[in-house]
Amino acid sequence: MKVRKAIIPAAGQGTRLLPATKTQPKEMLPIYDTPVIQLVVEEAVKSGITEILIITGENKHSLEKHFDIINTENGKLKEFNKLLEKVDITFKRQSNPRGLGDAILRAKNFAHGEPCAILLGDDFYLNCETPATKQLIDIYENLEYPATIVGVEILSKEKMTKKGMVIVKGESNEVENIIEKPNIDSVVSDLAISGRYIVAPEIFEKLEKVTESSRGEIELTDGLADLLKDNLKIYSHLINGTRIDVGNPTEYLIANLKYAMLDESVKKEVIKVIKSELDN
């Protein structure tokens, strides 16, 4: 079955980026000249997605308005309008945020029994010859039997404690276990979930039965782990590209620098300023 639908969770409160996110969704913070959420949607469309459901929350009205098609003479906005004409975007509120798993569960009716891509709304990818989501879709659509695909990246032990750890069977890509935010003494793998998934329809049934974690949240990783318990296959894929997170002020600053420096003229100015600061 073709993957044509995508879920983008964007209901988080962005507390680590306060006060910048006091009245503005973190997904709308600009990366140089483009909001994070736009970069995510662009990736989805370039991956062949034709329907997107964005899960929003309180104070996210500007996010929804950003995806209106408007009459404009601005060249960049005209290009954005062309992209929006290729995809149907709808929104659904997660009025009582209870974690990523709960946000995904809001999309059960949208999925309607189809496999769906999941793209986290607060990170994006650079240096991808093939869009990150398309890499996963290509694997899924070439499988003999349907399965869930999780994008992964290689992380240190220290960083793994804040991510979902993926344990694979031997030298294969078949996932044996997924553990959310393991204690550093429990880290036995350097593969971390990297914000991109293709999930089988069965994930919604599993999420409905997941109990709240110690953080009071429904964890998507718990739902994935329950798929494994029922012998439903999950495969990992090391995404070919650079994942850029905007979860805290330092990461946000780095994200802006890396994205802006894709423009050679801007890159020269940035390097000039940095050299000047280092010389002082």
C-alpha positions in Angstrom: 0.0 0.0 0.0 1.2 3.5 -0.9 2.0 5.9 1.9 0.1 9.1 1.1 -0.8 10.4 4.6 1.3 12.2 7.2 0.8 13.2 10.8 2.7 16.1 12.2 2.4 16.5 16.0 2.7 20.2 16.9 0.9 20.5 20.2 3.9 20.9 22.5 4.2 24.0 24.7 7.8 24.7 23.9 8.7 25.5 27.5 12.4 25.1 26.9 12.3 28.0 24.5 10.5 30.5 26.8 10.0 33.4 26.7 10.2 33.2 22.9 7.3 30.7 22.9 5.1 32.6 25.4 2.7 33.7 22.7 4.1 32.0 19.6 4.2 28.3 18.8 7.8 26.9 18.8 6.9 25.4 15.4 6.5 28.9 14.0 9.9 30.1 15.1 11.8 31.1 12.0 14.9 29.2 10.9 16.6 32.1 9.1 13.6 33.1 7.0 11.3 30.0 7.2 9.2 28.7 10.1 10.2 25.2 11.3 6.8 23.7 10.5 7.0 24.9 6.9 10.3 23.0 6.5 8.6 19.9 7.9 5.6 20.2 5.5 7.9 20.8 2.6 9.8 17.6 3.4 6.5 15.7 3.5 5.3 17.0 0.2 8.6 16.3 -1.5 8.3 12.8 -0.2 5.0 12.3 -2.1 2.6 12.9 0.8 -0.8 14.3 -0.4 -2.7 14.5 2.9 -1.4 16.0 6.2 -3.0 16.2 9.6 -1.3 18.6 12.0 -2.0 18.0 15.6 -2.1 21.4 17.4 -2.9 22.7 20.8 -3.5 25.9 22.8 -2.3 29.2 21.2 -1.5 27.6 17.8 -3.7 29.8 15.7 -0.8 31.4 13.9 0.4 28.0 12.8 -2.9 27.2 11.2 -3.1 30.6 9.5 0.4 30.2 8.0 -0.9 27.5 5.7 -3.6 29.7 4.1 -3.1 30.3 0.4 -3.1 34.0 -0.2 -2.9 36.3 -3.2 0.6 37.8 -3.3 3.3 39.1 -5.6 6.1 37.9 -3.3 8.2 35.3 -5.1 8.8 33.1 -2.1 5.2 33.1 -1.0 4.2 32.2 -4.6 6.4 29.2 -4.4 4.9 28.3 -1.1 1.4 28.6 -2.6 2.4 26.2 -5.3 3.5 23.7 -2.7 0.3 24.1 -0.7 -1.7 23.3 -3.8 -0.2 19.8 -3.9 -1.4 18.8 -0.5 -4.5 18.8 1.7 -3.7 20.1 5.2 -6.1 19.8 8.1 -5.8 20.4 11.8 -7.0 18.7 14.9 -6.5 19.9 18.5 -5.0 17.9 21.3 -6.8 19.9 23.9 -5.3 18.1 26.9 -1.6 17.3 26.0 -0.7 13.9 27.3 2.4 13.1 25.3 3.4 12.1 21.7 1.4 8.8 21.7 -1.8 10.6 22.7 -1.2 13.2 19.9 -0.8 10.4 17.3 -3.9 8.7 18.6 -5.9 11.8 17.7 -5.2 10.9 14.1 -6.9 7.5 14.1 -9.8 8.5 12.0 -7.5 10.5 9.6 -5.4 7.3 9.1 -8.5 5.3 8.3 -6.6 2.0 8.2 -3.8 3.2 6.1 -0.1 3.4 6.9 1.0 6.9 7.9 4.2 8.9 8.0 4.9 10.7 11.2 7.2 13.8 11.2 7.8 15.6 14.4 7.0 19.3 14.0 10.0 20.8 15.8 12.9 19.3 13.9 14.1 19.2 10.2 16.7 17.6 8.1 19.6 19.0 6.0 22.0 17.4 3.5 19.5 14.8 2.3 19.8 13.7 -1.4 16.5 12.0 -0.8 14.1 13.6 1.8 14.3 11.8 5.1 10.6 10.8 5.0 11.0 9.5 1.4 13.8 7.3 2.5 11.5 5.5 4.9 8.6 5.4 2.4 10.8 3.8 -0.2 11.7 1.0 2.3 8.1 0.5 3.4 6.7 0.3 -0.1 9.3 -2.3 -1.1 8.7 -4.6 1.8 7.1 -8.0 1.0 4.9 -7.7 4.1 3.8 -4.4 5.8 5.8 -3.3 8.8 6.6 -0.2 10.8 9.7 1.8 9.9 11.5 4.1 12.3 14.2 6.5 11.3 17.3 6.5 13.5 20.4 8.4 14.2 23.6 7.6 16.0 23.9 9.3 19.4 26.2 9.2 22.5 25.2 7.6 25.7 24.6 10.9 27.4 22.2 12.1 24.6 20.5 8.8 24.5 19.0 9.4 27.9 16.7 12.0 26.4 15.6 9.9 23.3 14.0 6.6 22.4 16.7 3.9 22.2 16.4 1.4 19.4 17.9 -2.1 19.9 18.2 -4.2 16.7 18.7 -7.9 16.2 22.4 -8.6 15.6 23.7 -6.9 12.5 20.2 -6.6 10.9 17.8 -3.6 10.8 15.0 -5.6 12.5 14.1 -3.9 15.8 14.2 -6.1 18.9 13.2 -3.5 21.5 12.5 0.3 21.9 13.1 2.0 25.3 12.0 5.6 26.0 14.7 7.7 27.7 16.8 4.9 29.3 19.0 5.5 32.3 22.6 5.9 31.2 23.5 2.6 32.8 20.9 0.9 30.6 22.1 2.3 27.3 23.1 -0.7 25.2 22.7 0.8 21.7 23.8 4.0 19.9 20.7 4.1 17.7 18.1 6.7 18.7 14.7 7.4 17.1 15.2 10.5 15.0 11.7 12.0 14.6 10.6 10.2 11.4 8.4 7.1 11.2 6.1 5.1 8.9 3.6 3.4 11.2 1.4 0.5 10.5 -2.4 1.0 11.2 -2.1 -1.4 14.2 -0.3 1.4 16.1 -3.6 3.1 17.0 -5.0 0.0 18.6 -1.9 -0.3 20.7 -1.9 3.3 21.8 -5.5 3.0 23.0 -4.3 0.4 25.5 -1.1 2.1 26.6 -1.0 3.2 30.2 0.5 6.6 31.2 4.2 6.7 31.9 5.8 8.0 35.0 5.7 11.4 33.3 1.9 11.2 33.0 2.1 10.8 29.2 1.1 8.2 26.6 4.4 7.3 25.0 4.6 6.5 21.3 7.5 4.2 22.1 5.3 2.1 24.4 2.9 1.6 21.5 5.7 0.6 19.2 7.1 -1.8 21.9 3.6 -3.4 22.0 3.7 -4.0 18.3 6.8 -6.0 18.8 5.2 -8.1 21.6 2.6 -9.1 19.0 5.3 -10.1 16.6 4.5 -7.2 14.3 7.8 -6.3 12.5 9.6 -3.0 13.0 12.6 -2.0 11.0 15.1 0.8 11.6 16.7 3.0 9.0 19.7 5.2 9.6 18.6 8.3 7.9 21.1 9.7 5.3 21.1 13.4 6.3 21.6 15.7 9.2 18.8 16.0 11.8 18.4 19.5 13.1 16.6 19.9 16.5 15.2 23.2 17.8 14.3 22.0 21.3 16.3 24.5 23.3 17.9 27.9 22.7 21.4 26.5 21.9 20.0 24.0 19.4 17.8 26.7 17.9 20.8 29.0 17.4 22.8 26.2 15.8 19.8 25.4 13.6 19.6 28.9 12.3 23.3 29.0 11.5 23.4 25.7 9.7 20.3 26.6 7.6 21.4 30.1 6.8 24.8 29.0 5.7 23.3 26.9 2.9 23.1 30.3 1.2 26.7 31.0 0.0 26.4 34.8 0.3 25.0 34.6 3.8 27.6 32.0 4.7 30.4 34.4 3.9 28.9 37.1 6.1 28.4 34.6 9.0 31.9 33.4 8.8 33.2 36.9 8.7 31.3 37.9 11.9 32.4 34.7 13.7 36.0 35.3 12.9 35.7 38.9 14.0 34.3 37.8 17.4 36.9 35.2 17.9 39.7 37.7 17.2 38.3 40.0 20.0 
